[in-house]
């Protein structure tokens, strides 16, 4: 499937709000890719499909993961919102025919992040955090930072997410902690 075919399919299957979010992430990712010398075409596509299965029922998601042979760790099973990223990467590969490893990685890690992220993965993580429809506290500061230093924007995004999860007494995925520790070590 090409970009426009995927976009039409997502428009039909996602809620209006989720589809608008996906388009906004896609456009934000393309701007960040242009700014940082990344591949705009890959950024557009990864941003568009990053939430392609987010609205699938949890039980169906678990079944799809089993069908695709995707292992889910205890944190993923407990923090269900994380599953859509792993499943979405595999869904985009199998259903949309997106076989690009960089796009797969960017979709796969857009919720947890990971240590030593490649540029496209960083871009999708940040674009999902700062797209224009986001209104939470500190988003304007992260938006500004994203155009100055992508790594600092990632660190701010990680800090915000970790603080929110700790406040709610929720589990943190080890990849998120590893990503933050990596960013701190890299900046020293």
C-alpha positions in Angstrom: 0.0 0.0 0.0 1.2 3.5 -0.7 0.9 6.5 1.7 -2.4 7.7 0.4 -4.0 4.2 0.5 -2.8 3.8 4.1 -4.1 7.2 5.0 -7.5 6.4 3.5 -7.7 3.1 5.4 -6.8 4.8 8.7 -9.4 7.5 8.1 -12.0 4.7 7.8 -10.8 2.6 10.8 -9.7 5.2 13.4 -11.9 7.6 15.3 -11.8 11.1 13.9 -9.7 12.3 16.9 -7.1 9.5 16.6 -6.9 10.0 12.8 -6.3 13.8 13.3 -3.7 13.0 15.9 -1.9 10.6 13.5 -1.9 13.1 10.7 -0.6 15.8 13.0 2.2 13.5 14.2 3.0 12.7 10.6 3.3 16.4 9.7 5.3 17.2 12.8 7.6 14.3 12.2 8.2 15.5 8.6 9.1 19.0 9.9 11.5 17.6 12.5 13.1 15.3 9.9 13.6 18.3 7.6 15.1 20.3 10.5 17.5 17.5 11.5 18.4 16.1 8.1 16.3 13.0 8.4 14.2 11.2 5.8 10.9 13.2 5.5 9.1 10.4 3.6 9.9 7.8 6.3 8.9 10.3 9.0 5.6 11.1 7.3 4.8 7.4 7.0 5.9 6.4 10.5 4.0 9.2 12.1 0.9 8.3 10.1 0.9 4.6 11.2 2.3 5.0 14.7 -1.2 4.5 16.4 -2.7 2.3 13.7 -4.0 -0.3 16.3 -4.3 1.9 19.4 -8.1 1.7 19.3 -8.3 -2.1 19.0 -9.9 -3.8 21.9 -7.4 -5.1 24.5 -8.4 -8.7 24.2 -8.1 -8.6 20.4 -4.7 -6.9 20.7 -3.5 -9.8 22.9 -4.8 -12.2 20.3 -3.2 -10.4 17.5 0.1 -10.3 19.3 -0.1 -14.1 19.7 -1.0 -14.5 16.1 2.0 -12.4 15.1 4.3 -14.2 17.5 5.0 -11.0 19.5 6.0 -11.6 23.1 4.7 -9.2 25.7 6.5 -8.7 29.0 4.9 -8.3 32.4 5.0 -4.5 32.3 3.3 -4.5 28.8 0.6 -6.8 30.1 0.0 -4.6 33.1 0.3 -1.2 31.3 -1.9 -2.0 28.3 -1.4 1.3 26.6 2.1 0.2 25.7 1.0 -2.8 23.6 -0.2 -0.8 20.7 3.3 0.4 19.8 4.7 -3.1 19.5 1.7 -4.5 17.8 1.4 -1.4 15.5 4.9 -1.9 14.2 4.1 -5.5 13.2 0.7 -4.6 11.9 2.2 -1.9 9.6 4.7 -4.5 8.3 2.3 -7.3 7.7 -0.9 -5.5 6.7 0.3 -2.2 5.2 3.4 -3.8 3.7 5.9 -1.4 5.3 9.1 -3.4 5.4 11.4 -0.6 6.4 13.4 -1.4 9.5 13.7 2.3 10.5 10.0 2.8 10.4 9.4 -0.4 12.3 11.8 0.7 15.0 10.2 4.1 15.3 6.7 2.8 15.6 7.8 -0.1 18.0 9.5 2.3 20.4 7.2 5.4 20.2 5.7 4.8 23.6 8.6 3.5 25.7 11.6 5.0 23.8 14.9 3.0 24.2 18.5 3.7 24.8 20.5 4.9 21.8 17.6 5.6 19.5 18.2 6.2 15.8 17.1 9.6 14.4 13.8 8.5 13.0 12.8 6.8 16.3 13.7 10.0 18.2 11.7 12.0 15.7 8.5 9.9 16.1 8.9 9.9 19.9 9.1 13.6 20.0 6.5 14.3 17.3 3.9 12.2 19.1 4.7 14.2 22.3 4.5 17.7 20.7 2.0 17.5 17.8 -0.1 20.7 17.7 -3.2 19.1 19.3 -1.4 18.3 22.6 -2.2 20.7 25.4 -0.7 19.3 28.6 1.6 21.4 30.8 5.1 21.9 29.6 4.3 20.9 26.0 5.1 24.4 24.7 8.6 24.2 26.3 9.2 20.8 24.8 8.0 22.1 21.4 10.6 24.9 21.5 13.3 22.6 22.7 12.6 20.1 19.9 13.9 22.6 17.4 16.9 23.5 19.4 18.1 20.1 20.7 16.2 16.9 20.0 17.9 15.0 22.8 16.8 17.5 25.4 13.3 17.3 24.1 13.4 13.6 24.5 14.7 13.9 28.0 11.9 16.3 28.9 9.4 13.9 27.4 10.8 11.0 29.3 10.9 13.0 32.6 7.3 14.1 32.1 6.1 10.5 31.4 8.1 9.0 34.2 6.8 11.6 36.7 3.2 11.1 35.6 3.5 7.3 35.9 5.2 7.6 39.4 2.5 10.0 40.6 -0.2 7.6 39.4 1.6 4.6 41.0 1.9 2.9 37.7 4.6 0.6 36.3 7.5 2.0 34.3 8.8 0.0 31.3 12.5 -0.8 31.7 13.1 0.5 28.1 11.9 4.0 29.3 14.2 3.9 32.3 17.1 2.7 30.0 16.3 5.5 27.5 16.5 8.2 30.2 19.7 6.8 31.8 21.3 6.7 28.3 20.3 10.3 27.6 21.7 11.5 30.9 25.0 9.5 30.4 25.3 10.9 26.8 24.9 14.5 28.0 27.6 14.2 30.7 
